[in-house]
Amino acid sequence: MTGEHLRIGELARRAGVTVRALHHYDDLGLLVPSERTQAGHRLYSPTDVQRLYRLLALKSVGLPLEEIGPLLDREDGLADSVRRHLDRVEQQLGALEELRLRLTRLLDALDGDEDSTQRFL
């Protein structure tokens, strides 16, 4: 650590991500290190570390990186975006529950006599 700044390897270890992932986030503009050494090594400030943890939290709930980027720059839209994502997940759960029910009925029919399977053909 240089002063309050972390080098990329140290940040990767502490955050549980790979150096490659941090390079990727930098390439996408999601997490650009606030400083660099004279040799060009990335240095991350405490603010950068907070941004990384927000990025990882949003990623962990399934938000795609292209949606995460704008959210990281806006505090006010974060709760609304998470709410919309929750709505999508609930819709997907409903559709999956319906599919599970249909598959269960089909399997019950297929495990039964041949006449009952004719209804599904």
Secondary structure, 3 states (H helix, E strand, C coil): CECCEEEHHHHHHHHCCCHHHHHHHHHHCCCCCCEECCCCCEEECHHHHHHHHHHHHHHHCCCCHHHHHHHHHCCCCHHHHHHHHHHHHHHHHHHHHHHHHHHHHHHHHHHCCHHHHHHHC
